Every structure is written in structure tokens, then in C-alpha cells.
């Protein structure tokens, strides 16, 4: 027998056709859509194709169109099998594609068999379906989607019963004699009545099948206009009307959607449709109803007068959406009760489906908005992440310390690596102990810093502050801290951020400039060296906040350092120091000046006053001057002397400060050399031992 390809997106329809074909001993292969069917025929060539038209991915029309382009398959006979209310469109599509056979859903089994045999070129024989074919599928659940299959089974049973009755009637008629018995005549009449009843039941069965098929298609539709077209066209076919109109109105009583169906339009003009008294009357009704002898003034958008109408509102229990009407029953004078009930059912369904579509569209709009917002949020997050990465790159590559804490500063949220450079401590240490940064603040500045921070927290206002720290290397650092308070939209303090900059070198450079300018003014004075020295010492002590300055010059004859001058503020308090120092000479490597003479480089010495090797340690201890510093005075590699200073606290020298002292020493050394050379020259001239010949 033949191989038949069944193409339908609904399994129940494929199962029905497969049952028929297997009954006829044909082999069946199945596909869910046109795309799948094209793949199958490449592997197994069928002798016949039975295809639905409306299918996802690739519909029946496109499937057949592509099939006709393939030389090996274009001669395969094809049957279009589609819904009854789409029969007209199916006929047009079939004609366009050269498809000879079109069947409507549902078709009775015998019609299906006859058409299949005709398409295969098999001689038609009297074929009666056996009871086995029409046995119900007990494993199917009785729900809406399985109802078409059950109706097909019922149709098979009715077809079988009708065939059996016709057979009985034929046997009775063939056995009648000239004298008909009353019993046989009664049996023949009974057979006729049963046959008519079965035909009526078959019509009801077909109507129910159509109703369910239409309902299933409307359920699947997500477009309001297409839903209305399905309802309008399908219902017109079901009630056998010549023309149909369905209309949806909005909350402002404006026509939102309007569709029509039918080849005869009774002079319909869409542009004149309005919500007049006729439309209002339909929408105010609670159910479907019929009208006869309609006057044209009621429906001015029709030029021709209809003979009868079937009307219904489109509404749910809570909302009226519009109205529909169907004009002129084709074969009968009026619409019957069954058709009124069918329209009631379909109107109720389309109202619910339309409401669902509106909700679906609203959800889609909200989903689209959420998607847009989500996209914006994603973009914002990406930009924020990018900004954070750029900020981290910035923060982690600058020397300053960027920090961020909680609103009460009890938790460090972020601190940049500059903290390790300036404070000399790990960033991990401050995460573990948020207050550990305060330990480095010099004792004199702690109260000032704590007062400032408490003010920031209490007043929720930022500000700036300068203070000093002593880092892990013991070097005093000058810190400039700028603090900012971050608040939310409601004005609540969320975080405190700030930038702490090491301004030590900046201040030193500023002092260097000031020192250079003022030193130039001093050295430009035409005064003896002994008068200039105190001014030089005073300037250096003022700039660097030191208490005592002294200058020692080398006596080359005795090879010792002699004190050439002392400067300090407190003359009476430091008189004993002056007396001891001015009468003192130092050899190389003796005391701190002698040490500097030997090493020929700037030196710092903490706790000088407590060191027993230094002669004046006890005096300085009494004066409270504990630290000392000095720098050599050298000219062209020759040691001229040493400048020596005392203070309560002198920070160890940083590389930049050492550079400043070296430059300072070189400048003063050059001046001393010039001054000494000049004074020596004047002494020679006065003695008459030096002559200049021009």
C-alpha cells in the first residue's frame, strides 16, 4: 500500500488521519509543520501528502510552494485539510498552488477515505468503517483540547450507524412483495426516521467540532484584530450568514477595532460606522438576539436592506467591549435557537480572550519597560563598574591616600595603597583596626585631629585639616586632609570620604624658596662675616623651627673647630650654654660637629642631650633641647666648617630635606670662602705686602 505524509501541528488531528490510513493498510509518517515535513521527504518519499494550512514555523502554503520547486517531489498529490470556516481561503490557496483536493475539518470518515483513494488513484469501493476504528481512546482526558478527537469518534460511530441503517432499509426494500406488510412498511419508516435523526446529530456534531476548533484558534491568538477576524469569519460560517461585522470600542466610545466578513456586503461603508442607537441597543442587551424586517435607517452604513440579523454584545460580566451582527441566513428565513446559543457562547469567549489580550499587551508593555529599565540599569552598572575601575586605577596609582568610612567612622570601607607609603603600615591593618591610623599622629596634634573628626560626625559637614604624623620609619610627615560627607536623597549621612596628602615635601620646598630669598638678602649685605653669621643662623632656625644655631669654622693651623657664632632667642636662659660653647674647640670626630667634619655630610641625632659622649649633653638636657642636627660647609672639596642646631624635636632627614641642607651648605660655604678671601686680601693690602700692577 501507499506511504502517506500527514502534516499538522495538532497531534489529535494527526492521530485521527493516521487511524483512517492504517485502517486502509497505508503507512503513515508525520510532521508537525512544513519545515519538518521538508526534512522528512528528503529521507522518505511519500505517495500522498495530507497537510493543514495554518501551522507554526512554516505553514502549509509555504511548504507546498517550496515542494513544487523540487523536481523529485512536485508531482506528489496533496490534500489540504483545514477548518471549515477557512474553506474559502483554502480553495483559493489550493488553486494558486495547483492543489486539487481540499477537505474541511471535520470531514466524515467516508469522505476522507474516498478523497484519499481518489488522490492515490485507487478504484473506489464500498467501504464501511468497522466498530474497531470508531472505538474511543479511553486514555484521553475529556478536556477542550481533546474534544475534537472525541467528536471525530462520535462522527465515526454516527457514520457507521447510518450505513448500517441504510443497509437494513435496502434489505427490507429488496424483500418486499407486491402486498406490503404493515410491519415492513413500519420498519422502513422507522429506518427513515432514524436516518434523519442521525443526520441531525451529525450536523450537531459538526457544529460542535467547528465551535471547539474556532475556540482553540482564538485561545492561541495574541493579536486583537486577528482575534476579532477569527471570531467574525468563523462565526459567520458557523451560523451560515452572508455578512458579518464585529466592533470593539474604547472607554471614550470611539471605534478601536472593526472587522467584517462575507462576499456580499449589502452596500457596506466602513467610514460611516458609528455608535448610534442601533449599536447601543445591541451593547445593552444581555445576550444574542435576532431581528427581522430591519429598516435601513437603523444601520446607515449599509445601502441595502437585510432581511434578518443575528446580533450580540461583546462583553464580560464587568465590561462591555463592543458588538457584532450577522446578516441574512443563507438557506433559511431566520436564525434558529441553536445558532443564537452558539453566538452567545462565542461572544462570551471572544470577550474573555480580548480581555486577556489587553492584559497580555499591558504585561508586554510593562515587560518592555522593565527590559528597557533593566538595560539602562545594566548599562548604568557597567558604567559604574567602569567608573569604579577607573577610580581604583586612579586611587591606587596616586601617592595620596583616598579613604572611605561609615557615617560614624567606626568602619573603613576603602583605603588606597598610598596609606602604606605615607603611614608605613599595611592597608589590612586599618581594615582590622579602623582607629590604628591615629597612633601615628604626633602627640601635640592628636587633640586637634580628634576635635576635628568629632565635629565632622556631629555636624555632618566636611572640612580640611593639617596635622603631623610619625611614620613607621620615624620620619615626621605633614598631612593635609580634605574630608567630605556623603548623604542620601533624604539628607541622611551615609559615608565619610577624604583624601590625605603628604605635603611634607611641598612645605619643605616652600621653606627652601623662602630660605633662598631671605638668605640672598642677608648675603648681599656688605658686613663683616662675624656680623653676618648670626643673621644666617637666625634665618635657618626661624625657617625650620629650631631653637639654637651655631657655626664652627676650621682653624687650619691648630686643626680644630672653633665656634664663630651662636644664635638663640633666650639669651639669659642659654647664657651658660653660650659661655661653654664659645670657649670650646673640637677636634675631628669629637662631639656631633666633629663627627660631621669627619663624614662631610648632613647628620641628625635624636636624644643628643642624653648621650654621655657629647660634652654639652647635660646643659641641653636642662634646657629641654634633646635633638641635634648639622651640615658641613665645604667649598671645592675643602672643609670650611660646620653649622650645628638644637631643638626640642627634630625629625630625621628625608631625602628631600637632605638635598635642601646640602644646597644650603654649598651656598653659605661659597659665601664664606669669598668673604674670608676678601678679608685676607684687605689685610695684605693694609700691611703693604700685596701690590697690584696695572
MIDRENSE-420545 format. One record per residue (C-alpha): x, y, z; residue in one letter. Coordinates in steps of 0.25 Angstrom, whole numbers. Example, Ala and Ser with C-alpha at 12.3 -4.5 7.8 and 13.67 -1.06 7.14 Angstrom:
% residues 2
       X       Y       Z   resn
      49     -18      31      A
      55      -4      29      S
This chain:
% residues 694
       X       Y       Z   resn
       0       0       0      X
       4      15       0      X
      12      23       9      X
       5      36      13      X
      11      48      20      X
       2      55      30      X
       6      70      33      X
      -2      76      44      X
       3      84      57      X
      -8      77      65      X
      -5      63      70      X
     -20      59      71      X
     -22      62      56      X
     -10      54      52      X
     -15      43      61      X
     -29      43      54      X
     -23      43      40      X
     -13      32      44      X
     -25      23      49      X
     -32      25      36      X
     -20      22      27      X
     -16      10      36      X
     -30       4      35      X
     -27       5      20      X
     -14      -2      22      X
      -6      10      18      X
       8      14      24      X
       8      27      31      X
      19      37      34      X
      16      50      42      X
      22      64      43      X
      18      76      52      X
      20      87      42      X
      25      90      28      X
      39      91      32      X
      39      78      38      X
      32      72      26      X
      43      77      16      X
      53      69      24      X
      45      56      25      X
      42      55      10      X
      57      56       7      X
      59      43      15      X
      46      36      11      X
      38      40      -1      X
      22      39       1      X
      12      35      -9      X
       2      45      -3      X
       3      57       6      X
      -9      62      15      X
      -6      76      20      X
     -12      86      29      X
     -10     101      25      X
      -9     109      38      X
       4     103      45      X
      16     110      53      X
      30     112      47      X
      25     108      33      X
      10     108      29      X
       4      98      18      X
       4     109       7      X
      19     111       8      X
      22      96      10      X
      15      93      -3      X
      21     105     -10      X
      35     100      -7      X
      31      86     -10      X
      27      89     -24      X
      40      95     -27      X
      47      81     -25      X
      46      73     -37      X
      47      60     -30      X
      34      63     -22      X
      26      73     -29      X
      17      62     -35      X
      13      57     -21      X
      -2      58     -19      X
      -6      67      -8      X
     -19      69       0      X
     -21      82       8      X
     -29      79      21      X
     -33      91      29      X
     -44      97      37      X
     -58      99      31      X
     -58     114      33      X
     -45     115      25      X
     -51     107      13      X
     -52     119       4      X
     -38     123       7      X
     -33     109       6      X
     -39     107      -8      X
     -32     120     -13      X
     -19     115      -8      X
     -20     102     -14      X
     -24     107     -27      X
     -11     116     -27      X
      -2     105     -23      X
      -9      94     -32      X
     -14      86     -21      X
     -26      78     -26      X
     -32      74     -13      X
     -37      82      -1      X
     -45      76      11      X
     -51      83      23      X
     -50      80      37      X
     -57      72      41      X
     -60      63      30      X
     -67      50      32      X
     -58      37      31      X
     -64      32      18      X
     -62      46      11      X
     -47      45      16      X
     -46      31      11      X
     -52      34      -3      X
     -43      46      -5      X
     -30      39      -1      X
     -33      27     -10      X
     -36      37     -21      X
     -23      45     -19      X
     -15      31     -19      X
     -23      27     -32      X
     -29      15     -25      X
     -42      10     -30      X
     -53      14     -21      X
     -60       2     -14      X
     -71       2      -4      X
     -64       4       9      X
     -71       3      23      X
     -63       7      36      X
     -63      -5      46      X
     -66      -3      60      X
     -52      -5      63      X
     -48       9      56      X
     -58      16      64      X
     -54      11      78      X
     -52      23      87      X
     -38      25      92      X
     -40      23     107      X
     -27      28     111      X
     -30      42     106      X
     -35      52     117      X
     -48      59     114      X
     -44      74     112      X
     -45      85     102      X
     -33      81      94      X
     -37      66      93      X
     -51      69      90      X
     -49      70      75      X
     -44      55      75      X
     -56      51      83      X
     -65      58      73      X
     -58      51      62      X
     -60      37      69      X
     -75      41      71      X
     -75      45      56      X
     -69      31      52      X
     -80      24      61      X
     -91      32      54      X
     -86      29      40      X
     -85      14      44      X
     -99      14      49      X
    -105      22      37      X
     -98      12      28      X
    -104       0      35      X
    -118       7      35      X
    -117       9      20      X
    -113      -5      18      X
    -125     -10      27      X
    -134      -1      19      X
    -128      -7       6      X
    -130     -21      10      X
    -145     -18      15      X
    -148     -12       1      X
    -142     -23      -7      X
    -150     -33       1      X
    -164     -26      -1      X
    -175     -33      -9      X
    -186     -27     -16      X
    -194     -27      -4      X
    -186     -19       6      X
    -188     -24      20      X
    -191     -13      31      X
    -179     -18      39      X
    -169     -16      28      X
    -174      -2      24      X
    -173       2      39      X
    -159      -3      39      X
    -156       5      26      X
    -162      18      32      X
    -154      15      45      X
    -141      14      37      X
    -144      27      30      X
    -147      34      44      X
    -134      28      50      X
    -126      32      37      X
    -132      47      39      X
    -129      47      53      X
    -114      42      51      X
    -113      53      40      X
    -117      63      50      X
    -108      58      61      X
     -96      59      50      X
    -100      73      48      X
     -99      76      63      X
     -86      68      63      X
     -80      76      52      X
     -85      89      59      X
     -78      86      72      X
     -65      82      65      X
     -65      95      58      X
     -68     103      71      X
     -57      96      78      X
     -47      97      66      X
     -50     112      66      X
     -49     113      81      X
     -35     107      81      X
     -31     116      70      X
     -36     129      77      X
     -29     124      90      X
     -16     123      83      X
     -17     137      77      X
      -9     149      83      X
     -14     160      73      X
     -27     167      76      X
     -30     170      61      X
     -27     155      57      X
     -35     150      69      X
     -47     159      64      X
     -45     154      50      X
     -45     139      54      X
     -58     141      62      X
     -65     149      51      X
     -61     140      40      X
     -63     127      48      X
     -76     130      54      X
     -81     135      40      X
     -78     121      35      X
     -84     114      47      X
     -97     121      46      X
     -97     121      31      X
     -99     137      29      X
     -96     145      17      X
     -89     156      24      X
     -83     159      38      X
     -78     171      46      X
     -70     171      59      X
     -66     184      66      X
     -58     187      79      X
     -60     201      85      X
     -51     208      95      X
     -54     215     108      X
     -57     228     101      X
     -68     222      91      X
     -58     222      80      X
     -57     211      70      X
     -44     204      73      X
     -45     191      64      X
     -55     188      53      X
     -54     175      44      X
     -64     169      34      X
     -66     156      27      X
     -74     152      15      X
     -74     153       0      X
     -87     161       0      X
     -86     174       8      X
    -100     180       6      X
     -94     193       1      X
     -85     194      14      X
     -77     207      16      X
     -67     206      27      X
     -65     221      28      X
     -80     223      33      X
     -80     213      44      X
     -83     220      57      X
     -88     217      71      X
    -103     220      68      X
    -115     216      75      X
    -115     202      68      X
    -101     199      73      X
    -104     204      87      X
    -117     195      86      X
    -108     183      83      X
     -98     186      94      X
    -109     188     105      X
    -115     174     102      X
    -110     163     112      X
    -109     152     101      X
    -111     149      86      X
    -124     152      79      X
    -130     152      65      X
    -136     164      57      X
    -145     163      45      X
    -151     174      35      X
    -139     183      38      X
    -141     198      34      X
    -128     203      27      X
    -128     216      35      X
    -124     207      47      X
    -111     204      40      X
    -108     215      31      X
     -94     209      27      X
    -102     198      19      X
    -108     203       6      X
    -116     190       4      X
    -127     185      14      X
    -124     172      20      X
    -136     162      23      X
    -131     157      36      X
    -120     159      46      X
    -114     151      58      X
    -108     161      68      X
     -99     160      80      X
     -92     169      90      X
     -77     166      92      X
     -76     167     108      X
     -72     161     121      X
     -79     162     134      X
     -71     174     137      X
     -68     181     124      X
     -75     184     110      X
     -65     183      99      X
     -73     185      86      X
     -84     178      78      X
     -85     168      66      X
     -96     165      56      X
     -98     155      45      X
    -107     158      33      X
    -117     148      25      X
    -117     133      27      X
    -114     127      14      X
    -123     115      13      X
    -134     118      24      X
    -143     130      26      X
    -138     132      41      X
    -127     129      50      X
    -130     117      60      X
    -129     116      75      X
    -116     107      73      X
    -109     118      65      X
    -113     128      76      X
    -107     120      87      X
     -95     117      79      X
     -93     133      77      X
     -95     135      92      X
     -84     125      94      X
     -74     130      84      X
     -77     145      88      X
     -74     142     103      X
     -62     135      99      X
     -56     145      90      X
     -59     156     101      X
     -51     148     110      X
     -40     145     100      X
     -40     160      96      X
     -38     164     111      X
     -27     154     112      X
     -20     160     100      X
     -21     174     106      X
     -15     169     119      X
      -5     162     111      X
      -1     174     104      X
      -1     182     117      X
       8     172     122      X
      17     172     110      X
      18     187     111      X
      22     187     125      X
      32     176     122      X
      37     184     111      X
      38     196     120      X
      45     187     130      X
      54     182     120      X
      58     196     116      X
      60     199     130      X
      68     187     132      X
      76     190     120      X
      78     204     126      X
      81     199     139      X
      91     189     133      X
      97     200     125      X
      98     208     138      X
     104     197     146      X
     114     195     134      X
     117     210     135      X
     118     210     150      X
     127     197     149      X
     136     204     139      X
     136     217     147      X
     140     209     160      X
     151     202     152      X
     156     215     147      X
     155     221     161      X
     162     209     167      X
     173     211     156      X
     174     226     159      X
     173     223     175      X
     183     212     174      X
     193     220     165      X
     194     233     173      X
     202     236     185      X
     191     242     193      X
     182     233     202      X
     168     232     198      X
     159     227     209      X
     144     224     211      X
     138     220     224      X
     124     218     230      X
     116     230     235      X
     122     229     249      X
     136     225     245      X
     136     212     252      X
     138     204     239      X
     148     206     228      X
     141     203     215      X
     153     206     206      X
     167     212     207      X
     176     213     195      X
     191     207     195      X
     196     221     198      X
     194     218     212      X
     205     208     212      X
     215     218     206      X
     211     230     215      X
     208     223     229      X
     217     212     226      X
     206     202     231      X
     198     191     223      X
     184     194     218      X
     180     181     224      X
     183     187     238      X
     174     198     237      X
     162     189     232      X
     164     181     244      X
     166     193     253      X
     159     206     248      X
     166     215     258      X
     180     210     256      X
     183     222     247      X
     182     231     259      X
     194     224     266      X
     204     231     256      X
     199     245     260      X
     209     253     267      X
     205     255     282      X
     204     271     280      X
     194     269     269      X
     185     258     274      X
     175     267     281      X
     174     276     269      X
     171     264     260      X
     161     257     269      X
     153     270     271      X
     152     272     256      X
     147     258     254      X
     137     259     264      X
     132     272     258      X
     130     265     245      X
     122     254     250      X
     113     263     259      X
     111     274     249      X
     111     265     237      X
     120     275     230      X
     133     273     223      X
     145     281     224      X
     161     281     224      X
     172     280     234      X
     187     280     234      X
     194     271     244      X
     207     263     246      X
     209     248     247      X
     222     240     251      X
     222     228     241      X
     228     214     243      X
     242     220     239      X
     241     230     250      X
     240     242     240      X
     231     253     243      X
     221     255     231      X
     212     267     229      X
     198     263     225      X
     187     271     218      X
     173     264     220      X
     161     268     212      X
     148     262     217      X
     134     261     210      X
     121     256     216      X
     113     247     206      X
      97     248     209      X
      86     241     202      X
      73     247     196      X
      67     249     209      X
      79     256     215      X
      84     245     224      X
      99     243     225      X
     103     230     219      X
     118     231     217      X
     130     240     220      X
     141     241     210      X
     154     248     209      X
     168     250     203      X
     180     251     212      X
     192     257     204      X
     206     257     209      X
     210     271     208      X
     224     270     215      X
     232     272     202      X
     223     283     198      X
     225     290     211      X
     240     288     211      X
     241     293     197      X
     233     305     201      X
     243     307     212      X
     254     305     203      X
     249     317     194      X
     247     326     206      X
     261     322     211      X
     267     325     198      X
     261     338     196      X
     264     343     210      X
     278     337     210      X
     281     345     197      X
     277     358     204      X
     286     355     216      X
     298     351     208      X
     297     363     199      X
     300     372     211      X
     314     377     212      X
     316     374     226      X
     328     366     233      X
     326     351     234      X
     325     351     249      X
     313     360     247      X
     306     352     236      X
     307     339     243      X
     297     341     254      X
     287     346     243      X
     289     333     235      X
     287     325     248      X
     275     332     252      X
     268     331     238      X
     271     316     238      X
     265     314     252      X
     253     322     248      X
     250     314     235      X
     252     300     241      X
     246     304     255      X
     259     301     263      X
     264     307     276      X
     279     309     275      X
     288     310     263      X
     303     311     264      X
     315     312     253      X
     328     305     255      X
     340     308     245      X
     352     300     243      X
     365     306     249      X
     375     300     239      X
     387     304     248      X
     382     297     260      X
     374     287     252      X
     362     289     261      X
     348     294     260      X
     345     308     267      X
     331     314     270      X
     330     326     262      X
     315     330     266      X
     303     326     273      X
     288     330     271      X
     276     327     280      X
     264     334     286      X
     266     333     301      X
     279     340     304      X
     278     339     319      X
     273     325     320      X
     284     320     310      X
     296     328     315      X
     303     317     322      X
     302     309     308      X
     308     321     301      X
     319     322     311      X
     323     308     310      X
     321     307     295      X
     329     320     291      X
     341     315     299      X
     341     301     293      X
     349     295     282      X
     346     282     276      X
     355     272     268      X
     351     263     257      X
     341     253     261      X
     339     260     274      X
     324     263     278      X
     314     264     267      X
     321     275     259      X
     334     267     259      X
     326     255     254      X
     320     264     243      X
     335     269     240      X
     339     255     238      X
     327     249     230      X
     325     262     222      X
     310     260     221      X
     298     265     228      X
     295     258     241      X
     283     256     250      X
     284     252     264      X
     272     249     273      X
     273     249     288      X
     286     257     287      X
     285     262     301      X
     285     248     308      X
     297     244     301      X
     309     243     310      X
     320     245     299      X
     315     259     296      X
     321     270     305      X
     309     279     305      X
     298     268     307      X
     295     271     322      X
     293     286     319      X
     284     283     307      X
     276     273     316      X
     273     284     326      X
     269     293     314      X
     260     283     309      X
     266     282     295      X
     268     268     292      X
     271     266     277      X
     282     272     269      X
     285     273     254      X
     297     279     246      X
     302     280     232      X
     316     282     226      X
     322     295     220      X
     330     291     208      X
     336     298     196      X
     342     291     185      X
     345     279     193      X
     351     287     205      X
     345     286     219      X
     342     300     223      X
     333     297     236      X
     320     292     241      X
     307     298     244      X
     300     292     257      X
     286     293     262      X
     278     289     274      X
     263     287     277      X
     253     280     285      X
     249     271     274      X
     256     270     260      X
     250     260     250      X
     260     250     243      X
     264     255     230      X
     256     251     218      X
     264     251     204      X
     257     264     200      X
     261     271     213      X
     276     265     212      X
     276     271     198      X
     272     285     203      X
     282     285     214      X
     293     281     204      X
     289     293     195      X
     288     302     207      X
     302     298     212      X
     308     300     198      X
     302     314     197      X
     307     318     210      X
     321     311     208      X
     323     319     195      X
     320     332     202      X
     329     329     214      X
     340     325     204      X
     338     338     197      X
     337     346     210      X
     350     340     216      X
     358     342     203      X
     353     357     202      X
     357     360     217      X
     370     353     215      X
     373     361     203      X
     369     374     210      X
     379     371     222      X
     390     369     212      X
     387     382     205      X
     388     389     219      X
     401     383     222      X
     407     387     208      X
     411     373     205      X
     402     372     193      X
     403     380     180      X
     395     381     168      X
     402     386     155      X
     393     391     144      X
